[in-house]
Amino acid sequence: MNIFITGAYGFVGNNLSKALKTPFKQQLIGIDINELENHIFNEFYSWNELGKVNWNKIDVIIHLAGKAHDTKNTSEGQSYYDI
């Protein structure tokens, strides 16, 4: 099964991908702002490369990307909705 995970390097995305990869041997496709040097994804895309994804081979999309860590409350509420 090919699983596409947005927010691949966030707290939830990182832990979920490890949990899925180890026992189930899933094909993981990740997308995030930047690619880490060492990762467990079979394929990785930055958001700028979204158009390169072969959507025909994706079985499941798990959307975990979001806005986080606005500890100073400087963001508008709409920006959370937009993201």
C-alpha positions as CSV (number, residue, x, y, z in Angstrom):
1,M,0.0,0.0,0.0
2,N,1.3,3.5,-0.9
3,I,0.6,6.0,1.9
4,F,1.1,9.7,1.3
5,I,1.8,11.7,4.4
6,T,1.7,15.5,4.6
7,G,3.6,17.1,7.4
8,A,6.0,14.2,7.2
9,Y,8.5,15.7,9.7
10,G,6.1,17.1,12.2
11,F,5.7,15.4,15.6
12,V,2.7,13.2,14.5
13,G,4.0,12.6,11.0
14,N,7.4,11.5,12.1
15,N,6.0,9.1,14.7
16,L,3.2,7.7,12.6
17,S,5.6,7.0,9.6
18,K,7.9,5.0,11.9
19,A,4.9,3.1,13.3
20,L,3.6,2.3,9.8
21,K,6.9,1.4,8.2
22,T,8.4,-1.0,10.8
23,P,5.7,-3.7,11.2
24,F,3.7,-3.3,8.0
25,K,6.4,-2.5,5.4
26,Q,4.3,0.2,3.7
27,Q,5.5,2.3,0.9
28,L,5.7,5.8,2.5
29,I,5.6,9.0,0.4
30,G,6.2,12.1,2.4
31,I,5.9,15.8,1.8
32,D,7.0,18.7,4.0
33,I,8.8,22.0,3.8
34,N,12.3,20.6,3.7
35,E,13.7,17.1,3.3
36,L,15.8,15.7,6.1
37,E,19.1,14.0,5.3
38,N,18.1,10.7,6.9
39,H,14.5,9.6,6.6
40,I,12.4,6.4,6.2
41,F,10.3,7.5,3.3
42,N,10.5,5.7,0.0
43,E,9.8,8.9,-1.8
44,F,9.9,12.5,-0.5
45,Y,8.6,15.8,-2.0
46,S,8.8,19.4,-0.9
47,W,5.7,21.5,-1.3
48,N,7.3,23.1,-4.4
49,E,7.3,19.6,-6.0
50,L,3.7,18.7,-5.3
51,G,3.0,18.7,-9.1
52,K,5.5,15.8,-9.5
53,V,3.5,13.4,-7.3
54,N,2.0,10.4,-9.2
55,W,-1.4,10.5,-7.6
56,N,-2.5,7.3,-9.5
57,K,-0.3,5.2,-7.3
58,I,-1.4,6.7,-3.9
59,D,-3.8,4.5,-1.9
60,V,-4.1,6.6,1.2
61,I,-3.5,10.3,2.1
62,I,-2.9,11.2,5.7
63,H,-3.0,14.9,6.1
64,L,-1.0,16.1,9.1
65,A,0.5,19.4,7.8
66,G,-0.6,22.4,9.8
67,K,0.5,25.6,11.4
68,A,2.0,25.1,14.9
69,H,4.2,26.8,17.5
70,D,2.8,30.3,17.4
71,T,3.8,30.8,21.0
72,K,3.6,34.6,20.7
73,N,0.0,34.7,19.2
74,T,1.1,36.7,16.2
75,S,-0.9,34.8,13.6
76,E,-4.4,35.6,12.4
77,G,-7.0,33.0,13.0
78,Q,-7.6,32.8,9.2
79,S,-4.1,31.6,8.6
80,Y,-4.7,28.4,10.6
81,Y,-7.8,27.7,8.5
82,D,-6.0,28.4,5.2
83,I,-3.2,26.1,6.1
